[in-house]
Amino acid sequence: MIAILELINNPQKMRRYLFWYLIIMPLALFAWILLGAANSGLDFKAAINIPFYAVAFLNGCLSILFAGLLKFAASENEHTERMIAFYTLVMLVFAGNLPGALLAFFLWWALREAPEEPFAPNYRWVFIASMIFFGLVTLLVLFANIRLWSA
């Protein structure tokens, strides 16, 4: 139990685990789409026209974008990284990626003692624009998931 708490409180390890989860999980989704398409006798392009596969593809692409955003935030400062980790947590919950959201929560928790520094002193507008874009894509994924599961 103590080892788990030490792991959760280690920002370097949580940063690494979340980053690799957000990279490996989409690759598994893309492989699943390819296998499903091959099983149905379709190519990847035709499989993306199937709504269920299209939402999975969007979710995978969104996860890769969040991995890049978190890596970019880590190069700014810990306060920026903590805010981006919380934003990623909320967006992954909306997208339905609960394991990723749990890892984002643990990263946010591990960075709770981050010094109060300004948010993204060098690339503020890049972060704000990407957060708006990711929010819109996440809403698209959320509405697509709701529509798929309610049909």
TAMOMO-V671174 format. One record per residue. N is the residue number from 1. RES is the residue in one letter. SS is DSSP state (H for helix, E for strand, - for the rest). PHI is phi in degrees with one decimal (999 if undefined). D_CENTER is the distance of its C-alpha to the mean C-alpha in Angstrom with 1 decimal. Layout:
# TAMOMO-V671174
N_RES_SS_PHI_D_CENTER + N_RES_SS_PHI_D_CENTER
This chain:
# TAMOMO-V671174
1_M_-_999_27.0 + 2_I_H_-66.1_27.5 + 3_A_H_-64.2_25.6 + 4_I_H_-66.2_22.5 + 5_L_H_-64.6_22.9 + 6_E_H_-65.6_23.4 + 7_L_H_-65.2_20.2 + 8_I_H_-65.6_18.2 + 9_N_-_-86.8_20.2 + 10_N_-_-99.8_19.6 + 11_P_H_-64.1_17.0 + 12_Q_H_-64.6_17.4 + 13_K_H_-69.3_16.7 + 14_M_H_-65.9_13.7 + 15_R_H_-61.4_12.3 + 16_R_H_-66.8_13.3 + 17_Y_H_-64.1_12.1 + 18_L_H_-65.9_8.5 + 19_F_H_-59.9_8.6 + 20_W_H_-70.3_10.6 + 21_Y_H_-63.3_8.7 + 22_L_H_-71.2_5.7 + 23_I_H_-95.5_8.9 + 24_I_H_-75.8_11.2 + 25_M_H_-59.3_9.7 + 26_P_H_-64.1_9.6 + 27_L_H_-62.9_13.0 + 28_A_H_-66.0_14.2 + 29_L_H_-63.7_13.4 + 30_F_H_-65.2_15.2 + 31_A_H_-64.5_18.0 + 32_W_H_-63.4_18.3 + 33_I_H_-64.1_18.8 + 34_L_H_-62.4_21.3 + 35_L_H_-66.3_23.1 + 36_G_H_-64.4_23.3 + 37_A_H_-68.3_24.6 + 38_A_H_-65.0_27.1 + 39_N_H_-66.6_28.3 + 40_S_H_-91.9_29.0 + 41_G_-_77.7_30.6 + 42_L_-_-109.8_28.2 + 43_D_-_-93.2_26.5 + 44_F_H_-61.5_22.8 + 45_K_H_-63.8_23.6 + 46_A_H_-71.2_25.5 + 47_A_H_-67.4_22.9 + 48_I_H_-66.3_20.4 + 49_N_-_-73.6_23.1 + 50_I_-_-78.9_22.7 + 51_P_H_-55.9_20.6 + 52_F_H_-63.4_18.9 + 53_Y_H_-70.6_17.9 + 54_A_H_-64.5_16.9 + 55_V_H_-67.2_14.4 + 56_A_H_-63.2_13.0 + 57_F_H_-64.4_13.1 + 58_L_H_-61.7_11.3 + 59_N_H_-63.8_8.4 + 60_G_H_-65.4_8.4 + 61_C_H_-63.0_8.9 + 62_L_H_-63.5_6.1 + 63_S_H_-64.4_3.7 + 64_I_H_-64.3_6.6 + 65_L_H_-64.5_6.9 + 66_F_H_-65.9_4.3 + 67_A_H_-62.0_6.1 + 68_G_H_-64.6_9.1 + 69_L_H_-63.6_8.9 + 70_L_H_-66.3_8.8 + 71_K_H_-64.8_11.5 + 72_F_H_-67.7_13.4 + 73_A_H_-66.9_13.4 + 74_A_H_-65.5_14.8 + 75_S_-_-79.9_17.6 + 76_E_-_-81.9_18.6 + 77_N_-_-160.8_19.4 + 78_E_H_-69.1_18.2 + 79_H_H_-65.3_18.6 + 80_T_H_-62.8_16.2 + 81_E_H_-63.5_13.7 + 82_R_H_-65.8_14.3 + 83_M_H_-66.2_13.9 + 84_I_H_-68.8_10.6 + 85_A_H_-63.5_9.4 + 86_F_H_-67.3_11.0 + 87_Y_H_-61.3_9.6 + 88_T_H_-62.8_5.9 + 89_L_H_-56.9_7.8 + 90_V_H_-64.2_9.6 + 91_M_H_-67.6_7.4 + 92_L_H_-70.0_5.6 + 93_V_H_-64.0_9.4 + 94_F_H_-64.4_10.6 + 95_A_H_-78.3_8.7 + 96_G_-_89.6_10.2 + 97_N_-_-96.5_7.7 + 98_L_H_-70.4_9.9 + 99_P_H_-61.5_9.9 + 100_G_H_-65.5_6.3 + 101_A_H_-65.0_7.6 + 102_L_H_-64.8_10.7 + 103_L_H_-65.5_9.7 + 104_A_H_-65.3_8.2 + 105_F_H_-63.1_11.6 + 106_F_H_-64.5_13.5 + 107_L_H_-66.5_12.5 + 108_W_H_-59.1_13.4 + 109_W_H_-67.7_16.5 + 110_A_H_-66.2_17.4 + 111_L_-_-95.6_17.5 + 112_R_-_-65.3_19.7 + 113_E_-_-98.1_22.7 + 114_A_-_-65.7_21.4 + 115_P_-_-65.8_24.3 + 116_E_-_-73.2_24.5 + 117_E_-_-124.3_24.0 + 118_P_-_-67.1_23.5 + 119_F_-_-71.1_20.0 + 120_A_-_43.4_19.3 + 121_P_-_-63.7_23.0 + 122_N_-_-97.0_22.7 + 123_Y_-_-125.9_20.0 + 124_R_H_-56.8_19.8 + 125_W_H_-70.4_20.0 + 126_V_H_-66.3_17.3 + 127_F_H_-66.0_14.8 + 128_I_H_-64.3_16.3 + 129_A_H_-64.6_16.4 + 130_S_H_-68.9_12.8 + 131_M_H_-66.2_11.8 + 132_I_H_-65.7_14.4 + 133_F_H_-61.7_13.3 + 134_F_H_-64.2_9.6 + 135_G_H_-63.3_11.3 + 136_L_H_-66.7_13.8 + 137_V_H_-66.3_11.6 + 138_T_H_-64.3_9.8 + 139_L_H_-62.5_13.5 + 140_L_H_-60.7_14.6 + 141_V_H_-64.2_12.3 + 142_L_H_-61.6_13.6 + 143_F_H_-65.8_17.1 + 144_A_H_-66.5_17.1 + 145_N_H_-63.7_16.1 + 146_I_H_-61.5_18.9 + 147_R_H_-66.2_21.2 + 148_L_H_-66.3_20.7 + 149_W_H_-80.5_21.3 + 150_S_H_-93.9_24.2 + 151_A_-_-81.7_26.0
